[in-house]
Amino acid sequence: MRWWRRAECPVRAEEQEWIDRSLDWMVAEFGTERLCADVVLPTDDYFPGTYRGTREDVGSVLARLCAHMGIDRARIDLEHDEADDPGLSAHVPLTMAGTDAAGHHRVRDGRSVIGIRDDLAARPTALVATIAHELGHVLLLADGRISGRRPDHEPLTDLLTVFFGLGIFAANAAFEHSRDVGGAYGYTRTSRLGYLTEPMYGYGLARYAWLRGERDPGWSRHLDTNPRTFLRRGLRHLTSTPVTGPR
């Protein structure tokens, strides 16, 4: 006899509850039209032209994301922050885990100021994810939807990028692994970007797709292996579990 068993959720129960509740709040706050808007893909259709990683290119990405997220570009001042010194990594073999902030947001004289580290220009996926996160602060903090004293405001801002159709970039940039084999020494670098784990991004994308009525979203093929696997697990779980909330 084969017993029916509910598919396991890729995140812990408290993480699932937080993601479900937060996405339901976003639907109520921003509307179903925004929920069902385009998912931004890493293709020329969304980012046309030649990208060289210049500061002008960073500004162009900011302008495109402002338009997509419904934010007036004239409200935003862009600052370019110098990259951190790599230190010993250029000379000795190291394994490093980086979690330093890649960008920042603050309000100055009633305007939102977004700072982006210069080294992100060489990593377009991380650049898009970071700018989207900082623009999320504009929508949540600068527009007064939540308080900066709210304990979960940073992970909530990451989840907002999923709701605004930019989750592919955020999830793919969440964990990066690179190996430098040049010179006499080599080093491995692992870095985390953002405040959500890969399983949380995967489940967040699954719940997002579920709310949009997508059971096998075509855009998921643009995800890296880990977040795509977690998304599929999340969709299997949602398919086998009664879910409340907006559709």
C-alpha positions in Angstrom: 0.0 0.0 0.0 1.4 3.4 -0.9 0.6 6.1 1.6 0.1 9.7 0.4 2.6 12.1 1.9 2.7 15.8 1.7 5.7 17.3 -0.2 8.2 18.8 2.2 8.6 22.6 2.2 12.2 23.7 1.5 12.2 26.2 4.4 11.4 26.0 8.2 7.8 26.5 9.3 8.5 29.9 10.8 10.3 31.0 7.5 7.4 29.7 5.4 4.9 31.6 7.6 6.9 34.8 7.3 7.2 34.5 3.5 3.5 33.7 3.1 2.4 36.5 5.3 4.8 39.1 3.8 3.8 38.3 0.2 0.1 38.5 1.1 0.8 41.9 2.6 2.5 43.0 -0.6 -0.4 41.9 -2.7 -2.7 44.0 -0.4 -0.3 47.0 -0.4 0.7 47.1 -4.1 -2.2 45.3 -5.8 -2.7 42.3 -8.1 -1.7 44.3 -11.2 1.8 44.6 -9.8 1.7 40.9 -8.7 1.0 39.9 -12.3 3.4 42.3 -14.0 6.4 41.1 -16.0 9.1 39.0 -14.5 12.4 40.7 -15.5 14.8 38.3 -17.3 18.5 38.5 -17.8 18.0 39.0 -21.6 18.5 41.7 -24.2 14.7 42.3 -24.2 15.0 43.8 -20.7 18.6 45.1 -20.8 19.3 46.0 -24.4 22.5 47.4 -25.8 26.2 46.8 -24.9 27.1 46.6 -21.2 30.6 47.6 -20.4 30.4 48.0 -16.7 31.0 51.8 -16.6 29.4 54.2 -14.2 27.1 55.3 -17.0 26.0 51.7 -17.5 25.2 51.5 -13.8 23.1 54.7 -14.1 21.3 53.2 -17.1 20.4 50.0 -15.1 19.1 52.2 -12.2 16.9 54.1 -14.7 15.5 50.9 -16.1 14.7 49.5 -12.7 13.1 52.7 -11.5 10.8 52.5 -14.5 10.0 48.9 -13.9 9.3 49.4 -10.2 7.2 52.6 -10.7 9.7 55.0 -9.0 10.4 58.4 -10.4 14.1 58.5 -11.3 14.2 62.2 -10.4 13.7 61.2 -6.7 17.0 59.3 -6.6 20.5 60.5 -6.2 23.1 57.8 -7.1 26.5 57.6 -5.4 29.4 55.4 -6.4 31.2 53.8 -3.5 34.8 52.6 -3.9 35.3 48.9 -3.7 36.9 47.4 -0.6 40.6 46.5 -0.7 40.9 42.7 -1.4 43.8 42.6 1.0 45.7 39.3 1.3 43.5 37.5 -1.3 45.7 38.7 -4.1 48.8 37.1 -2.5 47.9 34.0 -0.6 45.4 31.2 -1.0 42.3 31.9 1.0 38.7 30.9 1.4 36.7 34.0 2.1 33.0 34.5 2.9 31.9 38.1 2.2 28.7 39.6 3.6 29.6 43.3 3.4 26.9 45.6 2.2 27.0 46.1 -1.6 24.9 49.2 -1.5 23.1 51.6 0.9 20.1 53.8 1.0 19.5 56.9 3.1 17.2 60.0 2.9 18.9 63.4 2.5 16.9 66.6 2.3 13.8 64.6 1.4 15.5 62.7 -1.4 16.6 59.0 -1.5 20.3 58.5 -1.9 21.4 55.2 -3.2 25.1 54.1 -3.0 26.4 51.3 -5.1 29.9 49.8 -4.8 32.0 50.2 -7.9 33.1 46.6 -8.0 29.5 45.5 -8.6 29.6 46.8 -12.1 31.7 43.8 -13.1 28.9 41.5 -11.8 25.7 42.5 -13.6 23.5 40.0 -11.8 24.6 41.2 -8.4 24.3 44.8 -9.6 20.7 44.4 -10.6 19.9 42.6 -7.3 21.6 45.3 -5.3 19.9 48.3 -7.1 16.5 46.5 -6.8 17.0 46.0 -3.1 17.9 49.7 -2.5 14.9 50.8 -4.6 12.9 48.5 -2.4 14.0 50.8 0.5 12.5 53.7 -1.4 9.1 52.0 -1.6 9.1 50.7 1.9 11.0 53.2 4.0 11.1 56.5 2.2 7.4 56.1 1.2 6.5 55.4 4.8 5.1 51.9 4.3 7.2 50.4 7.1 9.6 51.7 9.8 13.3 51.3 9.7 13.0 50.1 13.3 11.1 47.0 12.1 13.4 44.1 12.9 12.8 42.3 9.5 12.9 45.3 7.3 16.0 44.2 5.4 14.8 40.6 4.6 11.4 42.1 3.8 13.1 44.4 1.2 14.8 41.4 -0.3 11.5 39.6 -0.6 10.0 42.8 -2.2 12.4 42.3 -5.1 10.7 38.9 -5.7 7.3 40.5 -5.6 8.4 43.1 -8.1 9.6 40.5 -10.6 13.3 40.8 -9.9 13.7 37.6 -7.9 15.8 35.9 -10.6 18.6 38.3 -10.0 18.3 38.4 -6.3 18.2 34.6 -6.0 21.1 34.0 -8.4 23.2 36.6 -6.6 22.5 35.2 -3.1 25.5 32.9 -3.2 28.5 33.1 -5.4 31.5 30.8 -5.6 34.6 31.7 -7.6 38.1 30.4 -8.0 41.2 32.5 -8.9 44.0 30.2 -10.2 46.3 33.0 -11.5 49.8 33.5 -10.3 51.7 31.4 -7.9 48.8 31.1 -5.5 45.1 30.7 -5.9 42.1 31.4 -3.7 38.5 30.5 -3.5 36.0 33.1 -2.7 32.4 32.5 -1.6 30.2 35.5 -1.0 26.6 36.1 0.1 24.6 39.0 -1.1 21.4 39.9 0.7 19.5 38.8 3.7 17.6 35.7 2.5 19.0 32.2 2.1 18.8 30.3 -1.2 16.0 28.1 0.2 14.1 31.2 1.3 14.5 32.7 -2.2 13.4 29.5 -3.8 10.3 29.2 -1.6 9.6 32.9 -2.0 9.7 32.5 -5.8 7.4 29.4 -5.5 4.8 31.3 -3.4 5.1 34.2 -5.8 4.5 31.9 -8.8 1.6 30.3 -7.0 -0.1 33.6 -6.3 0.2 34.4 -10.0 -1.4 31.1 -10.9 1.8 29.7 -12.4 2.5 26.0 -11.6 5.4 25.6 -14.0 6.8 29.1 -14.6 8.9 29.4 -17.8 11.0 32.1 -16.2 12.4 29.6 -13.7 14.8 28.3 -16.3 16.9 31.5 -15.8 17.5 30.5 -12.2 20.7 28.9 -11.0 20.5 25.2 -10.0 20.0 25.7 -6.2 17.3 28.3 -6.2 15.5 26.5 -9.1 15.6 23.3 -7.1 14.2 25.0 -4.0 11.5 26.7 -6.2 10.4 23.3 -7.6 10.3 21.8 -4.1 8.2 24.8 -2.9 5.7 24.4 -5.7 5.4 20.7 -5.0 4.7 21.6 -1.4 2.1 24.2 -2.3 0.4 21.9 -4.7 0.0 19.2 -2.0 -1.0 21.7 0.7 -4.2 23.8 1.1 -3.0 27.4 0.9 -4.9 30.5 2.0 -4.3 34.0 0.8 -4.9 36.0 -2.5 -4.8 34.3 -5.9 
